[in-house]
């Protein structure tokens, strides 16, 4: 079709759509925006949208119309749930629950119309999103075995096949991320090629990868998917390199994000480039970019020493879940052996500061009892699957760590820093089957799942959008998906649907029922992040301008307004910004901009928790 004819056809289509979704006359005209779950709502679930208005309009009438403009439901809104910012002073909840027939719809007020959304069986809505999440992991691949995909990825960091090991770096300074001493090589080399980039940069972390692998393994155990099985095996292959059972050494990190002007070297975060360009560097020791190509590997601790328990637990869980789903029994038994060996070295006394990343301030975790519970639980299940007699002992260890976790003051909800929801769900089923010598009961575990969900319900009651997360803090998207997944896990375990509507509401938030009307999953819905803080997406050469779509990635989401002060686009980046500042509040902001790592940077742990939530929704 010629360009002019295409434009004429597009104009006609827009005019037709406007006529179909024209607002009926109502007594109360509204000025504002309608926020919906842009992916859609499952047929039988509670369905809420929100009117973000410039003034409170209780009793304002709305209709739900289908693709042909026919009214399928009428309703009115109640009182405002609160204001949002100086412009949008009222938020009204819109109940769409009575609409159950599959189809595509819009919510229409006199003065405001929503984006289109679908009503369909849950599997049709959310299974494609789980597959999209898996595509993001393929985009994050490092090493030789990459998937070109939408970003036209190429092999990268092949020097990792013979990477030098360094002592853990010494950090200090106001924020704990300033390198205080030169890096000190140990003289050892190790093959750590492969694995996934953690986020928008190219550093690889054992902790975050193991967390993502555990969630991927959990999903795969529930429902086989060939692409996910391939990605799980890819990730476990790299994790297997990071654990040297013979010497008792767990490597925690490949690459260093922070450079040092004082010691004359650049870190990963100091250079904006495509990953494959690192291989072409001609550098020798002492060159500023030496550690960009020849990336240092840092162990979690000395060879043979006890291992930080958070790492020991979640690495064991990842291997053990791999053992449960791997069809090759020889490889499955190898995974079980790796899981058992790393778990046995967990440091459980005088733990001190946990090892997560270097510097620790990148991922300041302080919870580890949950990781040991998860590791022991998955070891028990893997042992039972493979006929290993140690299953009962690991299950009893799991109840011990669960009891310690429940009695502790360091408890959270499902996210990178707390894996207890996954652990409790599987352990509760083991305990319910009967476990002699168990240190706690089924009700204790279910009770702590309720504690997590009740915490979210209480927080959501104070939010005009029914949001459980604090949108002035990091991790809004992943914690919302954590709540959604936990609600599904609770129902799966107990048959009790009391948290179903709450869980749905948290998923809705991530897919559009937020102040900005943006989906936090790239490629999902009608408005999603267009400028994620991601080097490979930014530089991959989209012929239409802007960035290539980082399909399936989950970003951080809204964050505290103060976190955006002083942000500037990285040197050598392609400019990209799609601001939504009219919807910011004085406390919280969402900035769809390349420089906006506090809100627009994706991460593998964000995305694996979304994968878990979507997979559970699809069941």
N, C-alpha and C positions, 0 to 999 in steps of 0.2 A: 504494500500500500504506500503511495507517495506520502511524503511528510505532511503536505497540506491536507490531504484526505484523512490521514490519521488524526490530525488535530481537530478537524471538523467532526469526525466520529466521536472523539473523546469529549468534545464540548456537548454534543447531543446526549451522550451517556450521562454526563454530569447533570444536565438539565432534567433528564428523565428521572435520575435518582433523587434529585431535589423535590420533584413533584410527588414521587412515591412516598417520601418520608416527610412531607409537609406537615407542620404541626396543626392539630385541630384547635379551634377557638376554646379557650378556657377562661375561667374567672380570674385566675392568678397567673400573670405572666412572670417568668423568671429570667434572670440574667446570670449566666454562668456556664458551667461545663458539666457534662454527665460522664461519670467514670464507671466503666464496666470491666469485667474480666474479658479481655479482648480475644482470648482463645475460646472461651465459652464455659458453659455450665453443664454438668451431667444431668440427665433427665430427672432423677428423683431427689437431687440434693437441694438444700437451702440455697437460694440464689439472691444475692444482694448486689445492687449497684448504688452509686452515691451521686447526689446532686451537689456540686461545689458552687454555691451561689454567692452573689454579691450582697444579698440581703436574705434574711429568714423569710420563708414563704410556706409556713405550715398550711397543710390542706391543698397545696398546689397539685393539680391533676396531671397525670401522665398517661400515655398509652404505650403499649408495646405493639409494634407493627411488623409484619413479615416482609419478605423481599418484594412482594407485589403491592405493598402499602396497605394491606388489610389489617384492621385492628384485631388483635387476638387477646388482649387483656387491657383493662383499665384499672387505675388505682390512684391513690393520693398519698402524699408523704406526710409524716408526722412532724413533730417539733424538731428543730435543729439540734444536732448532737454537739454543736460547738463551732467556733470560728476557726479559720486556718491562718489567714494573714490579713493585712490591712484592706486588701481588695476583696478577698473572698471571706466574708464574715459569717457564713453559715454553711454547714454540711448536713444534708438530709439523707437518710437511708432510704433506698428505693427497693421495695420487696418485689422480686420477680418470681418467687417460689411457685406460684400457681401455673406458670408457663412451663409445660412439660412436653409439648409436641416437638419432635426434632425439626430443626429448621434454622434459618438465619434471621435475626431480628435486630431492631433498634428500639431504644427507649426515647420517646418524644414528649417533651414539654412544650408549652407555648413559649418559645424563646431559646430552647436548647435541645439538641439531639445528640444521642450517643454514637460512638462508633458501632459498627455492626459486630454482633457476637453470635455464636452458634449455641444451640442446645442439641446434644447428641449423646449417645452412650459414652461412658467415661473412656473406654478403650480407644474409641475413634478420636477423641479429643487429645488424650495425653500420651498414648503410645508413640505418636510421631514426635512429641517433644522429648521423650526419653531417647529416641534414636538421634534426635538433633544434639542432645547433650553428649552422646557418644561421639558424634562427629567433631565436637570441640576437642575431645581428648585426642582424636586423630590429628587435628591441627596443631596440638601441643607436642607432638612427637619430636624427639631429638635423635641424633645419630644417623645411621645409614638407612634404617627401615622406616622411612617417612611415607605418608600418604599425601600425594600432591594436593588433592582436594581443591576447594575454592580459593585458597591462598597461593596455589602453585608452589607448595613447599618443596624444598630440596634438601638433600642430606646435609647435615651440619654437625660440627664439633666432633669430627672423627679423631681429633687429638685426644679425646677422652679415653681412647682405647689404651693409652699408656700415660695416664695422668699421674702427676706427682702428688704424694700425700704430704700434708703439712700439719704441724701441731695446731690445735684449736687457737684461733687468733685471740688476742687480748683487746678488749674494748673498754671504753670509758667515755668521759664527756657528759654533758648535760643530759643527753637523750640515750646514752648507752650505746651509741653506734659509731663512735670515733675510734679508729684503730690507734692503739697506743704503742705498739711495738712492730718491728718488721715481721713478715711472715717467715716461719722457720720450717724448712723442709725436713722430713724425717729420713729421706733417702729411699723410701719405698715408692713403688709405682703400682697402679692398679687399673684394671679395665672397668670403666664406669660408663662406657658408651651406651646410648639409648635413653630410655625413660622419658618423662614428660617435663616440659617447662612448667614451672609452678604457676606463673601468671603472665603479665604482659612482657616480662623480661625473659632471660634464658637460664636462670639459676634453677637447680633441681634439689629438692629437699626430700629426705627419706620420710620424715614425719608426715608431711602433707600427702605424699604419694601413697603411703601406707593407709592413711585415713581414706583416701579416695578408693583405693583397691578394696578395702574392707566393705565399703558401701556398694561398689560394683559387684563384688562377689556375693553379697547378700541378695542383690537384685537377680543375679544370674542363677542363684540357687532356687529362687522362686519361679523363674520363668526363663527358659533357654532362649538365647538370641545369638545368632552366629557372629554378628559384628561385635557385640559386647564381649562374647567369649574370646574373640581374637584380641580385643583391646586389653582385657584382663590378663591374658597370657603375655602380651607385650610388656605390660607394667610389671608383672611378677618376674619376668626375665631380668629386668633391670634391678629390681629389689634383691634378687638372688645374688647380683654382683655386689650390692652394697653390704651384704652380710657375709663375712668370712668366718664360718663356723670353726675351721681348723685353728685359727689364731684367736678366736673370740673377739673379733673386731667388727664393730658396726660403723660404717661410714655414714655420716649424717648429712653431708652437703657436697654438691659439686658446683664450683664457681663461687665467686664472692661479689656481692652486690655493691659493697661500699669500697670505694677507692681511697687513696691517701695522698694528698699533696705533699705532706711531710716526708713520706717514704717513697714518693715518686712513681706511683702506679695507679692505673685506672681500674675501677671495678665495673661490673656488668651494667650498673645503673648510670654510669657516666657516658655511655656510648649508645647512640640510637642508630640501629642498623638491622639489616636482615641477618639471621643467624648464620647462613652459609658463608657470609663474608669473613667471619672470624677465621675460617680455615685457610683463607688466602693470605693472611697476614705473614709477613716475613719479620719475625721478631726474635730477639735473644734475651736472656736474663738481663734485667736492668732497664729494658725498654718500657715506656709507660703502658703499652698495650700487651705486655707479655702475659699477664693473667687473664686477658680477654680471650686469647687463643689457647694458652696452656693453663687451663682452669684448675685451680687448686682443689684438692679433695680433703675434707676435714673429718676425722673420726669423731665419734661421740665420746670417746675416752680411750685410754691406753689399752693395748691388746690384752685380752684376758681379764680386764677389770670388770666389775659389775656395770651394767648398762642402765642409763636413765630409764626408770620404769615406764614412763609414758611411751618411749620408743620401743622398749622390749614388748610391751603389751600390744600396741597397735601393729607392729611388724609381725608379731606372732599371729595376730588375728587375720592379717592379710594373707599370710601363707596358709593358715589353716582353712580359711574360706576357699582359697584356691584348691586345696586338697579335696574339699567337699564337692567341687563342681568339675574338676578336671577328669575327663573320661579316660585318659591314659593313666592306668593305675600305677605304673612305675613312677611317672612324674608326680602323681598325687602323693605317693609315699615320700618322695623327695621333699615336696612342700611341707608335709607333716614333720619330717625330720628337721627341716630348717626352722619351722615354727617352734618345735620343742626345744631346740638348742638355744635360740635367742631368748625364749621365755625363761629358761632356766637361769639365765645370767642377769635377770632383773635386779636392780638395786632397790631394796625395800626398807633399809634402815639408813638414817643419816642421809636422806636423799639430797637435800640442798636444792640449788637451782636446777630446774629441769633443762635438759638439752632439747631444743626445738630447732633453732637456726642460729647461725652466727652472723650478726649479733642476736642475742635472745630477744631484744626489743622488737625484732621483726614479727615474732610470734610468741608473745609473752604468756605462755601456758603455765598454770600452776596446779593443774589437776592430773592425777595419775592413777588413782585407785580404780577409776572407771575403765582405763585402758587395760589394767591387769585383769579386771573382771571380764572384759570383752575377749582378751587373749585366751584366758583359761576356758571360757565358754566355747569358743570356736575350736580350741584344741580338743575339748571333750567331744564335740559333734564330729570333728574330722576323724578322731580315733574310733568313734562308734561306726562311722561310715566305712572305715578301712579295717575294722576288726582288731584294733589295737587295744590291749588290755588296760592301758592307762586312762581310758575314758572316765571311769568313775573318780579317780583321784583328781583329774583336772576339773571335773564338775564340782567336787567339794572345794577345791581351791577357788573356783569362781564364786561359790557362795560366801567364802571368807572375805574376798575382796569386795563383793557386793555389800556385805554387812558393814565393812569398814567405810565404804563410800557413803552409804545411807546415813551413817552416824557422823559423817564429817561435816565441816562447815564450807567445804569447797564443792558446791554442787551447782550445776547449770542445766541448760537444755541442749538438745542435739545441735552440735556444730563442731568445727574443728577442735575446739577445746574441751569437748565433753561427748563421749561416746556411750554414755550409760543407757540411753534409750534402746540402742541396738542390743547392748549386752543384756539388759533386763528382759527384753522380749524373748530371746532365745533361752536364757537361763530359767525364766519362769516356766517355760514348757518342760524343761528338764526336771525341775523341782516338782512340778505337778505330776509327772510320771512316777515319781518316787525316787528319792536319793538318800540312802542311809548316811547319817552323819552330817547332813546339810545344816549349815549354821543359820539359815533363815528360811522363811517359807514363801510360798507363792504370793500370799497377800502382801508381804513386805515389798516385793518387787513391783507388783501392780500398784501398790500405794505410792511408790516413788514415781512411777509414770504419771499417776494422777497429780502428784505434787508439781511435776514439770508443767503439765497442761493447765492446772489451776493457776500457776504463776502467770502463764500467758493469758488466760481468761481474765484475770484481775487487771492486767496491764491493758488488755484490749478494751475493757469497759471504760477506760479513761480516754480513749482515742476517738476522735470524730469519725475516723475511717475503720474503727474496730481492729486496729493494728496492734499486735502484741509486742512488736519490737520497738525499741527506742530509736527514732529516726534521727537523733542527734549523735548516734554512736556508730561505730563500724559494724559491718556484718549484718545489715538489715535484711538483705535478700536471703542469705544462707540460713539465718536463724528463723526467718519466716517459713522457709521450706522445711526446716527442722521441726517446727511446730506442726506443719501440715503432715509430715511423715509420721510424727509421734502419735497424732490423733488416729491415723490409719493403723499404726502398730497396736495401739491400745484397743481399738475395735477388733482387730484381727485376733488378739490374744484373749479378750474377755467377752466379745459379742455385744458389748455395751456401746451404744451410739451417742452417748451424752456429749461427746466432744466433736461430733461430725461437723456441725455447723461452724464451730470455731476453727477447725482445721481448714475447711473450705474457704473461710474468710481470709486466712493467712495466705493461701494460694492465690486468691483473688487479688490481694495486695500486690503480689509479685508480678501479676499479669495485667495490671492496669487500674485497679481500684485504689489508687493513691492520688495524692494531690496533683502530681505532674501528668497523670494519665499516660504513664509509660510502662511498658512491659520491661522487666529486668532480665529477660531472656532474649538474647539477640536472635532475631528472625521470627519470634513468636508474637502474634498480634499485629495490630495496624500501626503502632508507634513503638519502636524499640531503639536501643542505643545505636546511633549511627557513627559515633566517633570514640570507640573504646580505646583506652590507654593500652595499646598492644602494638608492639613494634612490627611484627610480621604482617598484621592486618593493615597497618598504616602505610607500609612501604611496598606492598605487593603489587602495586600498579593497576588499580582499578581503571579500566578504560573510560568509565563514565564519570570519573572524578571522585574525590573523596576516598574513603577506605573500602576495601573489600569486606563483605559481610563475614563476620566471625561467627558463623551459624552455630547456634546451640549454646554459646557461652553465657554464663551467668555472671553478672557484675555485682559490685558491692551494693549499689543502690544509694538512696539519700543518706546524707551524713550531716554532722554538725557544721554550721555555717563557718565557724572559725577555722575548720580544716582546709578551707579553700583559699586562704589568704596567701598571696604571693606566688600562686601557680603561674608558670610560664610554659609555653610549648617547648619540648626538647629540641636542642640543636639538631639540624639535619632531618627533622620530621616534616611530613606533609601537613599543612594546616587543615584542621577539621574542627568545626564547632557548630552545634545546633542547640542554642541556649533555650532554656525553659524557665527563665528567671522570674517571670510573672507569677509563677506558682510557688516560689520559695517563701519560706517564713523567716522571721528574724532568727530562729534557732536552727532551722534545717534547710538544706539546699540539695538540689540535684543538678549537676552540671554535665551535660552531654558534650564534652569537649576532650580533645586529645590529651590535654595537660591534666585532666581531672582524675588522677589516680584515686583520690579518696572516694569517688562515686562510680567511675566508669571503668576501672580496671577489673578484668575477669580473673578467675582463679579456679584451679582444678577442684579444690575442696568445696567452693560455692557450687560448682556444677555437678559434682557427684551427689551432693545432698539433694539438689533439684532432681537428678536422675532417680534417686531413691523415692522421692515424693511422687513423681509422675508415674513411676512403675507401680507403686502401691495404689495410686488412684485408678490405674488402669485395670486392676484385678477384678 
